[in-house]
Amino acid sequence: MKLIIEQLKKGIQTHPSVLNSTLSSVKTWKRAQYLILAEIIAHKLSKSEHLQGVKKNELGTTISSTTLQRIFTNDYSNKENTDLRFLKTLDKLAIFIGFPSLNSFILNQSCENNAAIAEEHRTKDVLSSYFENLIYQFCQDEFNCLLKLPQVDLSGLSDSIFEDGPLTKRVTDLLEKYSKLDLQLNNENNRSNFEIYDFRITSIDDTLVVISAKEFWNLEWRNHQGEIVNVYNKINRQTYFIKKRGDSWRIWDNYNPDYNNLNTEVSQDMMKKMEV
């Protein structure tokens, strides 16, 4: 009931008869303002098409200023919430803002709330799909960078990450370390590949989105003689921090729990191969 009352109060405060009165210029209503509000409501109810005949005799066309003040200041008891007289008062308030009855008002609010929830879900689904595609694009661009090694070229990453972000520096450092090993990624017959799945939105607001996803990376490294030096297989859950600047959303940072092992494992396997 409290939610319904709050919605009725909002409807009254935004009603044209109230907005076009002296009440609109007063921030904090006191007794004098509730007297004016009572007069506005009584005048409107007396002419309402929804309050005629038997219903008009049953409900009446007035609400006391004291009752209005108690409603707007939340000074009403739990007993009053179910009291028949109190329900009749709410019925008249619903009629004042243009509804046939309190039940009609409640039904309308329920429909609006459901529509708002549905729209929120649709918006979230669209945003989720957009951010999932952004993360996938980054991984694809990063994979393409690996394919260019030993040349270090980050030109393909510019549309998915911020140039001045920590992720850009981390990817650059990783590629430079790989470049020093002078290895190449074997992509024949799709021998090297990646998969992303199980996206989860951790938090979302107007300027920052945090999303985690499971990633599987299968990377087969070979030297210039065509010998396989290392096969890197790893599944983990990574977290992406996506920021908004202006109208652009891009990845600012990424947490990969196995980041420090990416280059180390390849280097160690290469050293073992050379010892043999």
C-alpha positions as CSV (number, residue, x, y, z in Angstrom):
1,M,0.0,0.0,0.0
2,K,2.8,2.4,0.7
3,L,4.1,2.2,-2.9
4,I,0.5,2.9,-4.2
5,I,0.3,5.9,-1.9
6,E,3.6,7.2,-3.1
7,Q,2.5,6.8,-6.7
8,L,-0.7,8.7,-6.0
9,K,1.2,11.5,-4.4
10,K,3.4,11.8,-7.4
11,G,0.3,11.9,-9.7
12,I,-1.2,14.7,-7.6
13,Q,2.0,16.7,-7.5
14,T,2.3,16.6,-11.3
15,H,-1.4,17.2,-12.0
16,P,-2.0,20.2,-14.2
17,S,-4.4,21.8,-11.7
18,V,-1.7,21.6,-9.1
19,L,1.2,22.7,-11.4
20,N,-0.9,25.7,-12.5
21,S,-1.6,26.8,-8.9
22,T,0.4,28.6,-6.3
23,L,1.4,25.2,-4.9
24,S,4.0,24.7,-7.7
25,S,6.1,27.6,-6.3
26,V,6.2,26.3,-2.8
27,K,8.9,23.6,-2.0
28,T,7.7,22.6,1.4
29,W,3.9,22.4,1.8
30,K,2.4,23.5,5.1
31,R,-1.2,23.8,6.4
32,A,-2.0,26.7,4.1
33,Q,-0.9,24.7,1.1
34,Y,-3.0,21.6,2.1
35,L,-6.0,23.9,2.4
36,I,-5.5,25.0,-1.2
37,L,-4.9,21.5,-2.3
38,A,-8.2,20.4,-0.7
39,E,-10.0,23.1,-2.6
40,I,-8.4,22.1,-5.9
41,I,-9.3,18.4,-5.4
42,A,-12.9,19.2,-4.3
43,H,-13.4,21.4,-7.4
44,K,-12.0,18.8,-9.8
45,L,-14.0,15.9,-8.2
46,S,-17.3,17.8,-8.4
47,K,-16.9,17.9,-12.2
48,S,-15.4,14.5,-12.7
49,E,-17.2,12.1,-15.1
50,H,-15.9,9.2,-13.0
51,L,-17.7,10.5,-9.9
52,Q,-21.4,10.7,-10.6
53,G,-24.7,9.2,-9.4
54,V,-24.4,6.6,-6.6
55,K,-20.7,6.7,-6.6
56,K,-20.7,10.4,-5.9
57,N,-23.1,10.0,-3.0
58,E,-21.0,7.1,-1.7
59,L,-17.6,8.8,-1.8
60,G,-18.4,12.4,-1.7
61,T,-16.3,15.1,-3.4
62,T,-14.1,16.4,-0.6
63,I,-11.0,15.4,1.3
64,S,-10.0,17.3,4.3
65,S,-6.8,19.3,4.4
66,T,-5.8,17.4,7.5
67,T,-6.1,14.1,5.8
68,L,-4.1,15.3,2.8
69,Q,-1.4,16.6,5.1
70,R,-1.1,13.3,6.9
71,I,-0.9,11.4,3.6
72,F,1.8,13.6,2.2
73,T,3.8,13.6,5.4
74,N,3.4,9.8,5.8
75,D,1.7,10.4,9.1
76,Y,-0.9,7.7,8.8
77,S,-1.2,4.5,10.9
78,N,-1.2,0.9,9.7
79,K,-4.8,0.7,10.8
80,E,-5.7,3.5,8.4
81,N,-4.1,1.6,5.5
82,T,-6.9,-1.0,5.6
83,D,-9.6,1.3,7.0
84,L,-12.6,1.6,4.6
85,R,-12.6,5.4,5.0
86,F,-9.0,5.6,4.1
87,L,-9.5,3.4,1.0
88,K,-12.3,5.7,-0.1
89,T,-9.9,8.7,0.3
90,L,-7.4,6.9,-1.9
91,D,-10.2,6.1,-4.4
92,K,-11.0,9.9,-4.7
93,L,-7.4,10.7,-5.1
94,A,-7.2,8.2,-8.0
95,I,-10.3,9.8,-9.6
96,F,-8.7,13.3,-9.1
97,I,-5.7,12.4,-11.2
98,G,-7.9,10.9,-14.0
99,F,-8.7,7.3,-13.2
100,P,-12.1,5.7,-12.8
101,S,-11.2,4.1,-9.5
102,L,-8.3,3.2,-7.2
103,N,-8.4,-0.4,-8.6
104,S,-8.0,1.1,-12.1
105,F,-5.0,3.2,-11.0
106,I,-3.4,0.1,-9.3
107,L,-3.8,-2.0,-12.5
108,N,-2.3,0.8,-14.6
109,Q,0.7,1.2,-12.3
110,S,1.2,-2.6,-12.4
111,C,1.2,-2.6,-16.2
112,E,3.6,0.4,-16.3
113,N,5.9,-1.3,-13.8
114,N,5.9,-4.5,-15.8
115,A,6.5,-2.6,-19.0
116,A,9.4,-0.7,-17.4
117,I,10.9,-4.0,-16.1
118,A,10.6,-5.6,-19.5
119,E,12.2,-2.6,-21.1
120,E,15.0,-2.7,-18.6
121,H,15.6,-6.3,-19.4
122,R,15.6,-5.6,-23.1
123,T,18.1,-2.8,-22.6
124,K,20.3,-4.9,-20.5
125,D,20.2,-7.7,-23.1
126,V,21.2,-5.3,-25.8
127,L,24.0,-3.8,-23.7
128,S,25.2,-7.3,-22.7
129,S,25.4,-8.4,-26.3
130,Y,27.3,-5.2,-27.3
131,F,29.9,-5.7,-24.5
132,E,30.2,-9.4,-25.3
133,N,31.0,-8.5,-28.9
134,L,33.5,-5.9,-27.7
135,I,35.3,-8.4,-25.6
136,Y,35.3,-11.0,-28.4
137,Q,36.6,-8.4,-30.9
138,F,39.5,-7.5,-28.5
139,C,40.4,-11.2,-28.2
140,Q,40.3,-11.6,-31.9
141,D,42.5,-8.5,-32.4
142,E,44.9,-9.8,-29.8
143,F,45.0,-13.1,-31.5
144,N,45.8,-11.4,-34.8
145,C,48.7,-9.5,-33.1
146,L,50.1,-12.9,-32.0
147,L,49.9,-14.1,-35.6
148,K,52.1,-11.1,-36.7
149,L,54.9,-12.0,-34.3
150,P,57.9,-11.6,-34.2
151,Q,56.7,-8.2,-35.5
152,V,55.0,-6.2,-32.7
153,D,51.9,-4.5,-34.2
154,L,49.0,-3.2,-32.1
155,S,47.2,-1.3,-34.8
156,G,44.3,-3.6,-34.8
157,L,43.5,-3.1,-31.1
158,S,42.6,0.6,-31.4
159,D,38.8,0.1,-31.7
160,S,38.4,-2.1,-28.7
161,I,40.8,-0.7,-26.0
162,F,41.9,2.7,-24.8
163,E,45.3,3.6,-26.0
164,D,46.3,5.1,-22.6
165,G,44.8,2.3,-20.6
166,P,46.7,-0.3,-18.5
167,L,45.6,-3.1,-20.8
168,T,47.3,-1.5,-23.8
169,K,50.6,-1.4,-21.9
170,R,50.2,-5.0,-20.7
171,V,49.5,-6.3,-24.2
172,T,52.4,-4.4,-25.6
173,D,54.8,-5.8,-22.9
174,L,53.6,-9.3,-23.6
175,L,54.0,-9.0,-27.3
176,E,57.5,-7.6,-26.9
177,K,58.5,-10.5,-24.7
178,Y,57.2,-12.9,-27.2
179,S,59.0,-11.1,-30.0
180,K,62.3,-11.6,-28.2
181,L,61.8,-15.3,-28.3
182,D,61.6,-15.1,-32.1
183,L,58.8,-17.6,-32.3
184,Q,55.8,-17.9,-34.6
185,L,52.2,-18.9,-33.8
186,N,51.2,-22.0,-35.8
187,N,47.8,-21.4,-37.2
188,E,47.8,-24.1,-39.9
189,N,44.6,-26.1,-39.9
190,N,43.4,-24.0,-37.0
191,R,46.1,-25.4,-34.7
192,S,45.9,-22.2,-32.6
193,N,42.6,-20.8,-31.5
194,F,40.5,-19.4,-28.7
195,E,37.0,-19.6,-27.3
196,I,35.0,-17.2,-25.1
197,Y,31.8,-18.2,-23.3
198,D,29.8,-17.9,-20.0
199,F,29.7,-14.1,-19.9
200,R,28.5,-12.5,-16.6
201,I,27.8,-8.9,-15.9
202,T,29.3,-8.1,-12.4
203,S,28.3,-4.5,-12.3
204,I,27.0,-1.8,-14.7
205,D,26.5,1.9,-14.5
206,D,26.6,4.9,-16.8
207,T,30.4,5.0,-17.2
208,L,31.8,1.6,-16.1
209,V,30.8,-2.0,-16.8
210,V,32.5,-5.0,-15.3
211,I,32.1,-8.3,-17.1
212,S,33.7,-11.7,-16.6
213,A,34.0,-14.5,-19.1
214,K,35.5,-17.9,-19.4
215,E,38.3,-18.1,-22.0
216,F,40.0,-21.1,-23.6
217,W,43.3,-20.3,-25.3
218,N,45.1,-22.9,-27.4
219,L,48.4,-21.6,-28.8
220,E,51.0,-23.7,-30.6
221,W,54.4,-22.0,-30.9
222,R,57.1,-23.1,-33.3
223,N,60.6,-21.9,-34.2
224,H,61.9,-20.9,-37.6
225,Q,62.8,-24.5,-38.3
226,G,59.1,-25.4,-38.0
227,E,59.7,-27.3,-34.7
228,I,56.9,-27.1,-32.1
229,V,58.4,-25.4,-29.0
230,N,55.4,-25.1,-26.8
231,V,51.7,-25.8,-26.8
232,Y,49.8,-23.5,-24.4
233,N,46.4,-24.7,-23.3
234,K,44.6,-22.8,-20.6
235,I,41.0,-22.3,-19.5
236,N,40.3,-19.5,-16.9
237,R,37.8,-16.8,-16.0
238,Q,38.9,-13.3,-16.9
239,T,37.4,-10.0,-15.8
240,Y,37.1,-7.0,-18.1
241,F,36.6,-3.4,-17.0
242,I,34.9,-1.4,-19.8
243,K,34.8,2.4,-19.5
244,K,32.8,5.1,-21.4
245,R,34.4,8.2,-22.7
246,G,32.1,10.6,-24.5
247,D,30.0,8.2,-26.7
248,S,32.6,5.5,-26.9
249,W,32.8,2.3,-24.8
250,R,36.2,0.6,-24.8
251,I,38.1,-1.9,-22.6
252,W,40.2,-0.1,-20.0
253,D,41.7,-3.1,-18.2
254,N,41.5,-6.8,-17.9
255,Y,42.4,-9.3,-15.1
256,N,43.8,-12.5,-16.3
257,P,44.9,-14.7,-13.4
258,D,47.4,-16.5,-15.7
259,Y,48.9,-13.5,-17.3
260,N,52.3,-13.9,-15.6
261,N,52.6,-17.5,-16.9
262,L,51.9,-16.7,-20.5
263,N,55.4,-15.8,-21.5
264,T,57.2,-17.8,-18.8
265,E,55.9,-21.2,-19.9
266,V,56.8,-20.6,-23.5
267,S,60.3,-19.4,-22.5
268,Q,61.0,-22.4,-20.3
269,D,59.9,-24.9,-22.9
270,M,62.1,-23.2,-25.5
271,M,65.1,-23.4,-23.2
272,K,64.5,-27.1,-22.6
273,K,64.2,-27.6,-26.4
274,M,67.6,-25.9,-26.9
275,E,69.3,-28.0,-24.2
276,V,68.2,-31.2,-26.0
